[in-house]
Structures are given as C-alpha cells and as structure tokens.
Amino acid sequence: MDLKNSRLFQIGVRVIFFLTLLACPFIFIGMTFAPQMLGFLEPAICPDGMHLETRSEEAEDMEGEPITQWTTHCTGVGQSVDVTWKVMGIMLGIPALGVLIFVLAPTSKPKEEKPMIDPEAFK
C-alpha cells in the first residue's frame, strides 16, 4: 500500500492544514488579550527566565487622532524585550507552513494506464 496515496494520509494532510489555519486567530487573540494562552510558545520566543506580557500604549496617528498600540514583550527581572514581530512571524508562518504542506502533498492517485484495444477485435 502506497502511503502517499492512502485515504488516511490525505485526511491527515487536510487536518494539519485546517489546524494551522486555525492557529492564526488563536495566536492573534492570545497575543492581544491573553498572553498566558501563548505559554507554550515562550521557549521559542523569550530568552530563559522571561515570560510573555502584553502592553498597550496610547499614541497619536499621523492626523493627531488617539490610537492604542498593542505590543507583546518578554519580561524578566528588570528586563523587557519587545517580541511583537517574532509572535507575528509565528502567527503567519504556521498557516503558511500548513498551506505549503497542503499544496505539496499528493492528493490523488496516479491514473492507471488503460490497456490498448486490439484493433483486430472489432473486425
């Protein structure tokens, strides 16, 4: 049995694809409102001994209107590192990886060659 053409393999690829797409809003919500949801990403994002924290800062846009900027930081004893771009890279990289897996995985069995019809059979 060819694994790449099995039904189970195709279902597995689709499940991985949809889980990676669902990861994007999950990470965005966690990054914005509840950084403790992203605790499993701390080893990949933060230096040792630091934990994720979300901060909001009041600022003004180019027209002078007040806006709120949300940033994600790794904080430790007396230190703070802005990791917003790292989290955004992971947030967009995981679904991109899922799309890549979905596109590159074979999705159908190769067509079998039909036997040649003997022209003598029709005489």
DAVEN-V438449 format. One record per pair of residues at least 4 apart in sequence whose C-alpha atoms are under 6 Angstrom apart, sorted by sequence separation. I is the first residue (numbers start at 1). J is the second residue. If there is no record, write none. Layout:
i=I j=J
i=I j=J
This chain:
i=23 j=27
i=27 j=31
i=29 j=33
i=30 j=34
i=31 j=35
i=42 j=46
i=46 j=50
i=60 j=64
i=61 j=65
i=75 j=79
i=85 j=89
i=87 j=91
i=89 j=93
i=90 j=94
i=101 j=105
i=30 j=35
i=60 j=65
i=75 j=80
i=60 j=66
i=74 j=80
i=30 j=37
i=59 j=66
i=60 j=67
i=74 j=81
i=59 j=67
i=73 j=81
i=58 j=67
i=73 j=82
i=58 j=68
i=73 j=83
i=57 j=68
i=72 j=83
i=57 j=69
i=72 j=84
i=56 j=69
i=71 j=84
i=56 j=70
i=55 j=70
i=55 j=71
i=35 j=52
i=54 j=71
i=35 j=53
i=54 j=72
i=53 j=72
i=53 j=73
i=52 j=73
i=52 j=74
i=51 j=74
i=50 j=74
i=51 j=75
i=50 j=75
i=50 j=76
i=46 j=74
i=27 j=91
i=24 j=91
i=20 j=94
i=21 j=95
i=20 j=95
i=20 j=98
i=17 j=98
i=5 j=109
